[in-house]
Amino acid sequence: MPYPMSHLYTARKILDSCIIRINDLPQYYLGTLGPDAIHFREDFNIIQKRTTHLYVGLERENLDIFIKNWFENVVKFYKSYKLDKNHDFLLGYCIHLIGDIYNYQFIWTPFKNEFGRDNNIYQNECKKIDLEMYCKENAETCFFPLIKQSKSIDFFDLIPKKELDDIKNNILNVQYKQYETVENGESKFITYDKMKGYNNDMSEYIKKEFIELIG
């Protein structure tokens, strides 16, 4: 699934389009990171993501049916809680999930068809591009001050406050602090320009398929 910079970049593109109205920017961007806070759960395993990413119980044998049902789950979830006091976080959270749906359909599945389930290739190249985006998109100036201002919450029964604290700390103080430069090696399936194109397409997908539907 997309790495943090892709989610933040996409969230900003959607915001810049003026198609949504946000009252609390820090909470919106924290929500955009929210689903992946589960990675910091002490007993984390990949099965748990089915719950936090709203596709628990869905069969994946037929791609079109899986995507349709997953999308409907996210829409239903948003509409059920859109009047909640944490609306801006909720919207960011759902935008993240629709971005994951796009990624599963148009990035991960084509990769899997070409390379198989070689997560080492996928993760290593996506991580490298994520670091490159962090540098080139000025994340320290554009995103980090807002994330720092955000307030962790207990998000229903999906993500507790502690896990949001942990992902915030990791993004702000760990994940990107240990790298001074981005190494440019040969890529088998993704480049910075290609990923940025995917992120632009993902933004349009989210606006058309999700934002216009719930607006």
C-alpha positions in Angstrom: 0.0 0.0 0.0 1.1 3.6 -0.4 3.8 4.9 2.0 3.2 8.0 4.1 4.4 10.7 1.7 2.1 9.4 -1.0 -0.9 9.6 1.4 0.1 13.1 2.5 0.8 14.3 -1.0 -2.6 13.0 -2.2 -4.4 14.5 0.8 -2.9 17.9 -0.1 -3.8 17.6 -3.8 -7.4 16.9 -2.8 -7.4 19.9 -0.4 -5.9 22.2 -3.0 -8.7 21.3 -5.4 -11.2 23.1 -3.0 -13.6 20.1 -3.4 -13.6 19.6 0.4 -13.9 21.9 3.4 -11.7 21.2 6.4 -11.9 23.0 9.7 -9.0 21.3 11.4 -6.0 20.7 9.1 -3.8 18.9 11.7 -6.6 16.4 12.4 -7.2 15.9 8.7 -3.6 15.1 8.0 -3.3 12.8 11.1 -6.4 11.0 9.8 -4.6 10.5 6.5 -2.0 8.6 8.4 -4.4 7.0 10.8 -5.1 3.5 9.3 -1.4 2.7 9.2 -1.0 3.4 12.9 -1.9 -0.2 13.4 1.7 -1.1 12.3 2.8 0.1 15.8 0.5 -2.3 17.6 2.6 -4.4 20.0 1.0 -7.7 18.8 0.6 -6.5 15.2 0.0 -9.0 12.4 -1.2 -8.3 8.9 -4.6 -9.9 9.5 -5.5 -7.0 11.8 -5.4 -4.6 8.9 -8.6 -6.2 7.5 -10.5 -4.6 10.4 -8.8 -1.1 10.5 -8.8 -0.9 6.7 -12.5 -2.1 6.5 -12.2 -5.2 4.4 -12.6 -7.8 7.0 -14.5 -10.9 5.6 -14.2 -9.8 2.0 -13.1 -12.5 -0.5 -10.3 -11.4 -2.9 -10.6 -14.1 -5.6 -12.4 -11.7 -7.9 -10.6 -8.3 -8.1 -13.6 -6.3 -9.3 -16.0 -7.7 -6.7 -13.4 -7.2 -3.9 -12.7 -3.6 -4.9 -16.5 -2.9 -5.2 -17.2 -4.3 -1.7 -14.2 -2.7 -0.1 -15.2 0.7 -1.6 -18.8 0.3 -0.4 -17.5 -0.5 3.1 -15.6 2.8 3.2 -18.5 4.9 1.9 -20.9 3.3 4.4 -18.4 3.9 7.3 -18.0 7.5 6.3 -21.7 8.2 6.0 -22.4 6.5 9.3 -20.1 8.8 11.2 -19.9 12.0 9.1 -21.6 14.0 11.9 -19.1 12.9 14.5 -17.0 15.6 16.2 -13.9 14.1 14.6 -15.1 14.6 11.1 -11.9 16.0 9.7 -9.9 13.0 11.0 -12.6 10.7 9.7 -12.4 12.2 6.2 -8.6 11.9 6.2 -8.9 8.3 7.4 -11.3 7.4 4.6 -9.2 9.2 1.9 -6.3 7.0 3.0 -8.4 3.9 2.5 -9.7 4.9 -0.9 -6.0 5.6 -1.8 -5.2 2.1 -0.7 -8.0 0.8 -2.9 -6.6 2.6 -5.8 -3.1 1.3 -5.0 -4.4 -2.3 -4.7 -6.1 -2.1 -8.0 -3.6 -0.2 -10.1 -0.2 -0.6 -8.5 0.0 -3.6 -6.3 -2.0 -6.0 -8.5 0.0 -5.2 -11.7 3.2 -5.5 -9.7 2.1 -8.9 -8.3 1.2 -10.1 -11.8 4.7 -9.2 -13.1 6.9 -10.0 -10.1 4.8 -12.3 -7.9 4.5 -11.5 -4.2 8.1 -10.4 -3.8 7.6 -7.9 -1.0 11.3 -7.2 -0.8 11.3 -5.6 -4.2 8.0 -3.8 -3.6 8.9 -2.5 -0.2 12.5 -1.5 -0.9 11.6 0.5 -4.0 8.6 2.1 -2.5 10.6 3.1 0.6 13.3 4.6 -1.6 10.7 6.7 -3.5 9.0 7.7 -0.2 12.3 9.1 1.0 12.8 10.9 -2.3 9.3 12.4 -2.0 10.0 13.4 1.6 13.0 15.5 0.3 11.5 16.9 -2.9 8.0 17.7 -1.5 9.5 19.6 1.4 7.7 17.5 4.0 9.5 19.1 6.9 7.9 22.4 6.0 4.6 21.4 4.4 3.4 18.5 6.5 5.4 18.1 9.7 4.2 21.2 11.5 0.6 20.2 11.0 1.2 16.6 12.1 3.0 17.9 15.2 0.0 20.1 16.1 -2.5 17.3 15.7 -4.0 15.6 18.7 -4.2 11.8 18.9 -7.6 10.4 19.7 -9.2 7.0 20.3 -10.8 6.5 16.9 -13.9 4.3 17.6 -12.7 0.7 18.1 -10.3 0.9 15.2 -7.2 2.8 16.3 -6.4 3.8 19.9 -4.7 7.1 20.9 -1.4 5.3 21.8 -1.0 4.0 18.3 -1.6 7.4 16.8 1.0 8.8 19.2 3.4 6.2 18.0 2.9 6.8 14.3 3.3 10.6 14.8 6.5 10.1 16.7 7.8 7.8 14.0 7.0 10.1 11.2 8.3 13.2 12.9 11.3 11.8 14.7 12.4 8.5 13.4 11.5 7.3 10.0 13.0 10.2 8.0 15.6 11.5 10.5 17.9 8.6 9.9 18.5 9.4 6.2 20.5 12.3 5.0 20.3 11.5 1.3 18.3 9.4 -1.0 20.2 6.8 -2.9 19.3 6.5 -6.6 19.7 3.0 -7.7 18.1 1.1 -10.6 14.4 0.4 -10.1 12.6 -2.7 -11.4 9.1 -1.3 -11.3 8.8 2.3 -9.9 10.5 5.6 -10.2 9.9 9.0 -8.5 8.2 10.4 -11.6 6.1 7.3 -12.1 5.0 7.4 -8.4 4.1 11.0 -8.6 2.0 10.3 -11.7 0.3 7.5 -9.7 -0.3 9.9 -6.8 -1.8 12.5 -9.1 -4.1 9.8 -10.7 -4.9 8.6 -7.2 -6.0 12.1 -6.2 -8.3 12.3 -9.2 -9.7 8.8 -8.5 -10.5 9.8 -4.9 -12.1 13.0 -5.9 -14.3 11.4 -8.6 -15.1 8.1 -7.0 -15.4 9.1 -3.3 -15.5 12.9 -2.6 -18.2 13.6 -5.3 -20.2 10.6 -4.1 -20.3 11.7 -0.4 -20.4 15.4 -1.0 
